[in-house]
């Protein structure tokens, strides 16, 4: 039997080194999503911000927006839809003072309390009601569709006080291997349905 002997106090340092190595391997095995699409998402945010400020800004010093995760063309919630919804929310927040984004956790709590599932989570009228319950002036809903060698993100800013919309914009983003993987990687909640 092989016995390794280490100088006093060296065992703990070795244990921490091995733990750090395992942590590094775990992180590298599933790297965090890339944020390479920010220029297109910022452009989309800018194009959406203008009509929202124009139509809502005069009556509201703070414009509250509910940004929902974007499903794939088949209606499933993917990691990419979650990532791009978060990036759009960040980009809108960076547009200036009037925008306030409803926290995603608040939207999820309302969705759970209303027991919305499946197709209801993709229905514009349900999303409008959830946004209204969260105190938002507009609900930003969208869909990601593959179009040749690009992914098309189409976002609509829905009115929460009445039927209709404030704006609708789309951007095309070139497909990369990473984006394709995120597009087909469903979230834990979607996989559980």
Secondary structure by P-SEA (a helix, b strand, c coil): cbbbbbccaaaaaaaaaaaaaaaaaaaaacccccccaaaaaaaaaaaaaaaaaaaccccccbbbbbbcccccccccccaaaaaaaaaaaaaaaacccccccccaaaaaaaaaaacccccccccaaaaaaaaaaacccbbbbbbbbbcccbbbbbbbbcccccccccbbbbbbbbbcaaaaaaaaccccccccc
